[in-house]
Amino acid sequence: MADELERFAARRRAELADVGTDLAPFLDSAVAFVAGGKRLRPLFCRAGWLVAGGDPDDPALVTAAASLEWLQASALVHDDLMDGSDTRRGHPSVHRDFEARHRAVEGSVGDAARFGQATAVLLGDLMLSWADEQLRSSGLPRVPEALRYLDLCRSEVVAGQYLDVLAPSADLLHGLVYPVPDPRFPFLGVHLTRSLDGHVHAGPNAVLALAREGYGRWSLSPRDLAETLAWPGTGRLIGRYWRPGLDELRRSLSRRRFVRAAQRLLPDLDAADFRRAPSGIRAQSLDRQGSLVDDFHLVDGDRAVHVVNAPSPAATASLAIGEVVADRVAGRITRH
């Protein structure tokens, strides 16, 4: 992927050579910017291609997938500028880099900060153009259809960036903010998480789901709800923790209460920046005594080993836990 990006940039550099030698640092910056990163978008592109029955060795796939790196790079350069970020991946952000270059040249004309900002805008625009060019030149079948999706993707990126500008509260958070956990519960309460795309998620509220797969706010399954309420531990849990449970329910129903809880972690949050997010479901085992199971719980079935309870997403991604489950499955296979 890196080689493909460098080859494409080298061809564009040759085409622009006659424009002026001063372009060299500008073009070098574009190539350096896409030299790192996780390459998630090309990986997703490749996965979609393979699922659709495409040839995994088709060179057109690599060229087309590389175009997504230019699109991502363009958005990041502009995001850093809008956010006023000083660094990106441990290096100066583009606008800060060119601001410093301007200051380093004796006799430079104009404001260094404005020069850096203008250069970042232009570099991001150039990368956006290169994303389109590289996809068009890939030789991929049905390129016009792919371009329609690329056009939509570009529009959605710009729309998302504008919404970020409208919601300045997101700029207050650059990591994770968690409350001190209550040892009685496996739930953290409202906490703030900045995701990879720059959006900030606040929540969740730990309320009883009315359906096991109810991802709408008011989704209801009478059968699921009846089974939950009929379980002996449910009534005991409610009787023991009705007061914090009522607080969770109130916070779920009242935007004002929810915002107030989030502001206890970050007081400068603006209530106007909050948007309701889709509902999520967290499976939680409850024993007959009304105690929440806070560790892994494995149950052997006739033909399967069931992970009935998992304490956290981090634990479910643990290779050590995976080995335990795999060894247990292997043991059952051996016995049978």
C-alpha positions as CSV (number, residue, x, y, z in Angstrom):
1,M,0.0,0.0,0.0
2,A,2.8,2.4,0.9
3,D,4.6,1.7,-2.4
4,E,1.4,2.3,-4.4
5,L,0.9,5.7,-2.7
6,E,4.5,6.6,-3.3
7,R,4.3,5.6,-7.0
8,F,1.1,7.6,-7.5
9,A,2.6,10.7,-5.8
10,A,5.8,10.4,-7.8
11,R,3.8,10.5,-11.1
12,R,2.0,13.6,-9.9
13,R,5.2,15.2,-8.8
14,A,6.7,14.7,-12.2
15,E,3.6,16.3,-13.8
16,L,3.9,19.3,-11.5
17,A,7.7,19.7,-11.8
18,D,7.4,22.5,-14.4
19,V,5.1,24.5,-12.1
20,G,7.9,25.4,-9.7
21,T,10.6,24.0,-7.5
22,D,9.0,25.6,-4.4
23,L,6.4,22.9,-4.6
24,A,8.8,20.2,-3.4
25,P,8.2,20.6,0.4
26,F,4.4,20.8,-0.2
27,L,4.4,17.5,-2.2
28,D,6.8,15.9,0.3
29,S,4.4,16.7,3.1
30,A,1.6,14.9,1.3
31,V,3.6,11.7,0.8
32,A,4.9,11.8,4.4
33,F,1.4,12.2,5.8
34,V,0.1,8.9,4.3
35,A,3.3,7.0,5.2
36,G,1.8,5.9,8.5
37,G,-1.6,4.9,9.9
38,K,-3.6,1.7,10.4
39,R,-4.8,1.4,6.7
40,L,-8.2,0.4,8.0
41,R,-10.1,1.8,5.0
42,P,-8.0,-0.1,2.4
43,L,-8.5,-3.2,4.5
44,F,-12.3,-2.8,4.5
45,C,-12.1,-2.1,0.7
46,R,-10.2,-5.3,0.2
47,A,-12.6,-7.3,2.4
48,G,-15.6,-6.0,0.4
49,W,-13.9,-6.9,-2.8
50,L,-13.2,-10.4,-1.7
51,V,-16.7,-10.9,-0.3
52,A,-18.1,-9.9,-3.7
53,G,-16.0,-12.5,-5.4
54,G,-13.2,-10.3,-6.7
55,D,-9.7,-11.6,-7.6
56,P,-7.4,-11.0,-4.5
57,D,-4.4,-10.6,-6.8
58,D,-5.9,-8.0,-9.1
59,P,-3.5,-5.0,-9.0
60,A,-6.5,-2.7,-9.6
61,L,-7.7,-3.5,-6.1
62,V,-4.5,-2.1,-4.5
63,T,-4.7,1.1,-6.6
64,A,-8.4,1.6,-5.8
65,A,-8.0,0.9,-2.1
66,A,-5.0,3.3,-1.9
67,S,-7.3,6.1,-3.0
68,L,-9.2,5.9,0.3
69,E,-5.9,6.8,2.1
70,W,-5.8,10.2,0.3
71,L,-9.5,10.8,1.2
72,Q,-8.7,10.0,4.9
73,A,-5.6,12.1,4.9
74,S,-7.4,15.1,3.4
75,A,-10.0,14.9,6.2
76,L,-7.3,14.6,8.9
77,V,-5.3,17.6,7.6
78,H,-8.5,19.8,7.6
79,D,-9.6,18.4,11.0
80,D,-6.3,19.3,12.6
81,L,-6.6,22.8,11.2
82,M,-10.2,23.2,12.4
83,D,-9.4,21.8,15.9
84,G,-6.2,23.8,16.2
85,S,-4.2,20.6,16.8
86,D,-0.5,21.0,17.2
87,T,0.5,17.4,16.4
88,R,-0.6,14.4,14.4
89,R,0.9,10.9,15.1
90,G,3.7,12.4,17.1
91,H,4.7,15.0,14.5
92,P,3.7,18.6,13.9
93,S,0.3,19.0,12.2
94,V,0.5,20.3,8.6
95,H,-0.5,23.9,9.5
96,R,2.0,24.0,12.4
97,D,4.7,22.5,10.3
98,F,4.4,25.1,7.5
99,E,3.9,27.9,10.0
100,A,7.3,26.9,11.5
101,R,8.9,26.7,8.0
102,H,7.7,30.2,7.3
103,R,9.2,31.5,10.5
104,A,12.5,29.8,9.8
105,V,13.0,31.6,6.5
106,E,14.5,35.0,7.1
107,G,12.7,37.8,5.3
108,S,9.4,35.8,4.8
109,V,6.5,38.0,3.9
110,G,3.2,37.8,5.6
111,D,1.8,36.2,8.8
112,A,3.3,32.7,9.5
113,A,0.2,31.3,11.1
114,R,-2.0,32.3,8.1
115,F,0.6,30.8,5.8
116,G,0.4,27.5,7.7
117,Q,-3.4,27.5,7.7
118,A,-3.6,28.3,4.0
119,T,-1.1,25.6,3.1
120,A,-3.1,23.0,5.1
121,V,-6.3,23.9,3.3
122,L,-4.5,23.6,-0.1
123,L,-2.8,20.3,0.9
124,G,-6.1,18.8,2.1
125,D,-7.7,19.9,-1.2
126,L,-4.9,18.3,-3.2
127,M,-5.2,15.0,-1.4
128,L,-9.0,15.0,-2.0
129,S,-8.3,15.5,-5.7
130,W,-5.8,12.7,-5.7
131,A,-8.3,10.3,-4.1
132,D,-10.5,10.9,-7.1
133,E,-7.7,10.6,-9.6
134,Q,-6.3,7.4,-8.2
135,L,-9.6,5.7,-8.2
136,R,-10.3,6.7,-11.8
137,S,-6.9,5.4,-12.9
138,S,-7.2,2.1,-11.0
139,G,-8.6,0.1,-13.9
140,L,-11.2,-1.3,-11.5
141,P,-14.4,-2.6,-13.1
142,R,-17.5,-0.4,-12.8
143,V,-15.5,2.7,-11.7
144,P,-18.4,5.1,-12.4
145,E,-20.5,3.3,-9.8
146,A,-17.6,3.3,-7.3
147,L,-17.1,7.1,-7.9
148,R,-20.7,7.7,-6.9
149,Y,-20.0,6.1,-3.5
150,L,-16.8,8.1,-3.3
151,D,-18.7,11.3,-4.0
152,L,-21.2,10.5,-1.3
153,C,-18.4,9.6,1.1
154,R,-16.8,13.0,0.5
155,S,-20.0,14.8,1.0
156,E,-20.7,13.0,4.3
157,V,-17.1,13.8,5.5
158,V,-17.7,17.5,4.9
159,A,-21.1,17.4,6.6
160,G,-19.6,15.6,9.6
161,Q,-16.8,18.2,9.8
162,Y,-19.4,21.0,9.8
163,L,-21.4,19.3,12.6
164,D,-18.2,19.1,14.6
165,V,-17.7,22.9,14.2
166,L,-21.3,23.4,15.4
167,A,-20.6,21.2,18.5
168,P,-17.5,22.7,20.2
169,S,-18.0,20.7,23.3
170,A,-16.2,17.8,21.6
171,D,-13.0,19.9,21.5
172,L,-12.9,19.9,25.3
173,L,-12.2,16.2,25.4
174,H,-9.0,14.6,24.1
175,G,-9.2,11.2,25.7
176,L,-11.4,9.4,28.2
177,V,-13.1,10.7,31.4
178,Y,-14.5,8.1,33.7
179,P,-16.1,8.5,37.2
180,V,-14.9,6.5,40.2
181,P,-16.7,3.2,39.9
182,D,-19.2,2.0,42.4
183,P,-17.9,-1.4,43.5
184,R,-21.5,-2.7,43.9
185,F,-22.2,-2.5,40.2
186,P,-20.5,-3.7,37.0
187,F,-21.7,-0.4,35.3
188,L,-19.5,2.7,35.2
189,G,-22.3,5.2,35.0
190,V,-22.1,8.2,32.7
191,H,-18.6,8.6,31.2
192,L,-17.1,10.4,28.3
193,T,-15.3,8.7,25.4
194,R,-13.7,10.3,22.4
195,S,-13.8,7.9,19.4
196,L,-11.4,7.5,16.6
197,D,-13.5,9.7,14.3
198,G,-13.3,12.5,16.8
199,H,-16.9,12.3,18.0
200,V,-17.5,12.2,21.8
201,H,-19.9,9.7,23.3
202,A,-21.5,10.3,26.6
203,G,-23.3,7.6,28.6
204,P,-24.6,5.1,29.0
205,N,-27.6,4.8,31.4
206,A,-27.9,1.3,33.0
207,V,-31.7,0.7,32.6
208,L,-33.5,-2.5,32.1
209,A,-34.0,-3.3,28.3
210,L,-37.5,-4.2,27.4
211,A,-36.3,-6.5,24.7
212,R,-33.1,-8.6,24.4
213,E,-32.5,-7.2,20.9
214,G,-34.3,-3.9,21.3
215,Y,-32.1,-1.4,19.8
216,G,-34.8,1.2,19.4
217,R,-35.4,3.4,22.4
218,W,-38.9,2.1,23.0
219,S,-38.5,-1.5,21.6
220,L,-40.6,-4.0,23.5
221,S,-40.8,-7.7,23.5
222,P,-43.5,-8.9,25.9
223,R,-42.0,-12.4,25.9
224,D,-38.5,-11.2,26.8
225,L,-39.7,-8.8,29.4
226,A,-42.0,-11.5,31.0
227,E,-39.1,-13.9,31.2
228,T,-36.8,-11.3,32.8
229,L,-39.4,-10.3,35.4
230,A,-40.2,-13.9,36.2
231,W,-36.6,-14.7,37.0
232,P,-36.3,-14.9,40.9
233,G,-33.2,-12.7,41.0
234,T,-34.9,-9.8,39.2
235,G,-37.2,-8.9,42.1
236,R,-34.4,-9.3,44.6
237,L,-32.1,-7.0,42.6
238,I,-34.8,-4.3,42.2
239,G,-35.7,-4.5,45.9
240,R,-32.0,-4.1,46.9
241,Y,-31.1,-1.3,44.5
242,W,-34.3,0.5,43.7
243,R,-33.0,3.9,44.5
244,P,-29.9,3.9,42.1
245,G,-32.1,2.1,39.6
246,L,-34.6,4.9,39.8
247,D,-31.9,7.5,39.3
248,E,-30.7,5.6,36.1
249,L,-34.3,5.6,34.8
250,R,-34.8,9.3,35.5
251,R,-31.5,10.1,33.7
252,S,-32.5,8.1,30.7
253,L,-35.9,9.9,30.4
254,S,-34.6,13.4,31.2
255,R,-32.1,15.1,29.0
256,R,-31.5,17.7,31.6
257,R,-30.5,15.1,34.3
258,F,-28.3,13.3,31.8
259,V,-26.5,16.5,30.8
260,R,-26.0,17.4,34.5
261,A,-24.4,14.1,35.1
262,A,-22.0,14.6,32.2
263,Q,-21.2,18.1,33.4
264,R,-20.1,16.7,36.8
265,L,-17.2,15.2,34.8
266,L,-16.6,18.1,32.5
267,P,-18.4,21.3,33.7
268,D,-17.9,23.3,30.5
269,L,-20.0,20.9,28.3
270,D,-22.8,22.8,26.5
271,A,-26.2,21.2,26.8
272,A,-27.0,22.4,23.2
273,D,-24.3,20.1,21.8
274,F,-25.9,16.9,23.0
275,R,-27.6,14.6,20.5
276,R,-29.5,11.4,21.3
277,A,-27.5,8.3,20.2
278,P,-28.9,4.9,19.2
279,S,-29.6,2.5,22.1
280,G,-27.3,-0.3,23.0
281,I,-27.8,-3.6,24.7
282,R,-25.4,-5.0,27.3
283,A,-25.9,-8.6,28.3
284,Q,-25.6,-9.1,32.0
285,S,-26.0,-12.4,34.0
286,L,-28.1,-12.3,37.2
287,D,-28.1,-15.2,39.6
288,R,-31.2,-16.4,41.6
289,Q,-30.1,-14.4,44.7
290,G,-30.2,-11.1,42.7
291,S,-26.5,-10.7,42.5
292,L,-24.9,-9.4,39.3
293,V,-22.3,-11.9,38.0
294,D,-19.1,-9.9,37.7
295,D,-16.8,-12.6,36.2
296,F,-16.7,-14.9,33.3
297,H,-19.3,-17.6,33.5
298,L,-18.9,-20.6,31.2
299,V,-21.6,-23.3,30.8
300,D,-21.1,-26.6,28.9
301,G,-23.9,-27.5,26.6
302,D,-24.3,-30.8,24.7
303,R,-22.5,-29.5,21.6
304,A,-21.1,-26.1,22.7
305,V,-19.4,-24.2,25.4
306,H,-21.5,-21.0,26.2
307,V,-19.8,-17.8,27.5
308,V,-22.8,-16.8,29.5
309,N,-21.2,-13.7,31.0
310,A,-18.2,-11.6,30.1
311,P,-17.2,-8.7,32.4
312,S,-16.0,-6.2,29.8
313,P,-15.1,-5.7,26.1
314,A,-11.5,-5.6,27.1
315,A,-11.7,-9.1,28.7
316,T,-13.6,-10.5,25.7
317,A,-10.6,-9.5,23.6
318,S,-8.1,-11.1,25.9
319,L,-6.1,-13.9,24.2
320,A,-5.6,-15.6,27.6
321,I,-9.4,-15.9,28.1
322,G,-9.7,-17.2,24.5
323,E,-7.2,-19.9,25.3
324,V,-9.2,-21.0,28.4
325,V,-12.4,-21.3,26.3
326,A,-10.5,-23.0,23.4
327,D,-9.0,-25.5,25.8
328,R,-12.4,-26.2,27.3
329,V,-13.9,-26.8,23.9
330,A,-10.9,-29.1,22.9
331,G,-11.4,-31.1,26.1
332,R,-15.0,-31.7,25.3
333,I,-14.2,-32.8,21.8
334,T,-11.5,-35.2,23.2
335,R,-14.0,-36.8,25.7
336,H,-16.6,-37.3,22.9
